[in-house]
Amino acid sequence: MRWTGFAVITFLVVGCCAAFGQSYTFGFENYNGTTLYCNYETFTLYNDGYLVAGVDNLQACGDPRNAVLIGAKTSVPKNAGLGQTGLAYGMADNLYDAIYGFDTQEQWFLISETKAGSGKHPKQGWIGLAGYNGYIVGDNAGILTTNIPGGDRASAGYSLGKATVASGKTGSKK
């Protein structure tokens, strides 16, 4: 009986450790790397890299709370016209609710890669889509960086850019 209990505990410890995967932290830069937005993402891969969960850190922008990220692995085809292609992680991000402190009925959807941009002309590594009332109402995209907002580096507002539902503009339903 003692060995059975020990075996079960060992199995649970090993199984739980194996369930946690690689973790990533990236800052969001604009399309040409000249602007570092004040929020940044931290996420961990689960279930052999298929699922992802983490936070969109808004406290770096002075907010009292962070936003929740949850999603799954995806592949972005070239014909999607999103500016980036290949394997990435699509994540729901309750950014608007966290910023405003109530249920806004607005949604930010983030597609992020797992490698920071590098070289003289780094490629796009993230895109965010703003949704409201069944429509895509805005977007913003840019380069992932290992630079985290704060310190001596100046940072801009949120990675939402100009994708704001409050403007009253709506995109076309696709």
C-alpha positions in Angstrom: 0.0 0.0 0.0 2.9 2.4 0.8 4.5 1.9 -2.6 1.2 2.4 -4.4 0.7 5.8 -2.7 4.3 6.7 -3.5 3.9 5.7 -7.1 0.7 7.8 -7.5 2.3 10.9 -5.9 5.4 10.4 -8.1 3.2 10.1 -11.2 1.3 13.2 -10.3 4.4 15.3 -9.7 6.1 14.1 -13.0 2.8 14.5 -14.9 2.2 18.1 -13.6 5.8 19.1 -14.4 5.5 17.8 -17.9 2.3 19.6 -18.5 3.9 23.0 -18.1 5.8 24.2 -21.2 8.0 27.0 -22.5 7.3 30.5 -21.3 7.7 33.7 -23.3 7.8 37.4 -22.5 7.7 40.0 -25.3 7.3 43.7 -25.6 5.2 45.1 -28.5 6.8 47.5 -30.9 5.1 49.3 -33.8 5.7 48.1 -37.5 9.1 49.7 -37.9 10.4 49.3 -34.3 10.5 53.0 -33.4 7.8 52.8 -30.7 7.6 50.5 -27.7 4.0 50.2 -26.4 3.6 50.3 -22.6 2.0 46.9 -22.3 3.7 43.5 -22.8 2.8 39.8 -23.0 3.9 36.9 -20.9 2.5 33.5 -21.8 3.2 29.8 -21.2 2.5 26.9 -23.6 0.6 23.8 -22.4 -0.5 20.4 -23.8 2.6 19.9 -26.0 2.5 23.5 -27.2 -1.1 23.5 -28.4 -2.7 25.6 -25.7 -1.4 28.9 -24.4 -2.3 31.1 -21.3 -0.8 34.2 -19.8 -1.2 37.9 -19.2 -1.1 41.1 -21.1 0.7 43.2 -18.6 -1.1 46.5 -18.3 0.4 47.4 -14.9 3.4 48.6 -16.8 1.0 51.3 -18.2 -0.1 52.3 -14.8 -3.2 50.2 -14.7 -4.2 48.4 -11.5 -4.8 45.1 -13.2 -3.6 43.0 -16.1 -5.5 41.4 -18.9 -5.9 37.6 -19.3 -4.6 35.8 -22.4 -5.9 32.3 -23.4 -5.8 30.6 -26.8 -4.3 27.9 -29.0 -1.7 27.3 -31.7 -2.7 28.4 -35.2 -1.2 28.7 -38.7 -1.7 32.0 -40.5 -1.9 31.6 -44.3 -0.4 34.2 -46.6 -3.8 34.9 -48.2 -5.2 36.0 -44.8 -3.5 39.3 -45.5 -2.5 39.9 -41.9 1.2 40.8 -42.5 2.6 37.7 -40.9 2.4 34.0 -41.8 3.1 30.6 -40.3 2.8 29.2 -36.9 1.6 31.5 -34.2 -0.7 31.6 -31.2 -4.2 33.1 -31.4 -5.3 34.5 -28.0 -8.4 36.1 -26.6 -7.3 39.1 -24.6 -9.7 40.9 -22.2 -7.6 44.1 -22.6 -10.6 46.5 -22.9 -12.3 45.2 -19.8 -9.1 45.3 -17.8 -8.4 48.9 -18.9 -11.8 50.2 -18.3 -12.6 48.1 -15.2 -16.0 46.8 -16.5 -17.5 44.5 -19.1 -17.2 46.6 -22.3 -18.5 44.0 -24.7 -15.4 44.7 -26.7 -12.7 42.1 -27.5 -9.0 42.3 -28.4 -7.7 39.2 -30.3 -4.0 38.8 -30.4 -2.0 36.6 -32.8 1.6 36.3 -31.5 4.6 34.4 -32.6 7.2 33.0 -30.2 10.3 34.6 -31.5 11.4 38.3 -31.2 12.2 40.2 -34.3 15.9 40.5 -35.2 18.3 41.9 -37.8 18.2 45.2 -39.7 14.6 44.6 -41.0 12.8 42.4 -38.4 9.5 40.9 -39.6 6.1 41.4 -38.0 5.5 39.1 -35.1 2.1 40.2 -33.7 -1.2 41.6 -34.7 -4.2 42.5 -32.6 -7.7 42.7 -33.9 -10.4 44.8 -32.1 -14.0 43.4 -32.2 -17.3 44.8 -31.2 -20.9 43.7 -31.9 -19.8 41.0 -34.4 -17.5 43.3 -36.4 -13.8 43.8 -36.7 -13.4 47.5 -35.9 -9.7 48.0 -35.9 -6.3 46.5 -35.7 -2.7 47.1 -34.9 0.5 45.1 -35.6 4.2 45.2 -35.2 7.4 43.6 -34.1 7.9 41.4 -31.0 10.9 42.5 -28.9 12.7 41.3 -25.8 12.7 44.9 -24.6 10.1 45.3 -21.9 8.6 48.8 -21.3 9.9 50.9 -18.4 13.3 52.0 -17.3 15.0 54.5 -19.6 13.3 53.6 -22.8 10.3 55.8 -23.7 7.1 54.0 -24.4 3.8 54.9 -26.0 0.3 54.0 -25.0 -1.3 50.5 -25.3 -0.6 48.2 -28.2 -4.2 48.9 -29.3 -2.8 51.8 -31.3 -5.7 53.6 -32.9 -7.9 50.5 -32.7 -10.6 52.0 -30.5 -14.2 51.1 -30.4 -15.0 54.4 -28.7 -14.4 56.1 -32.1 -17.8 54.8 -33.3 -16.3 53.5 -36.5 -17.0 49.9 -37.5 -15.3 47.7 -40.0 -16.9 45.3 -42.4 -18.1 41.9 -41.3 -16.2 39.1 -42.9 
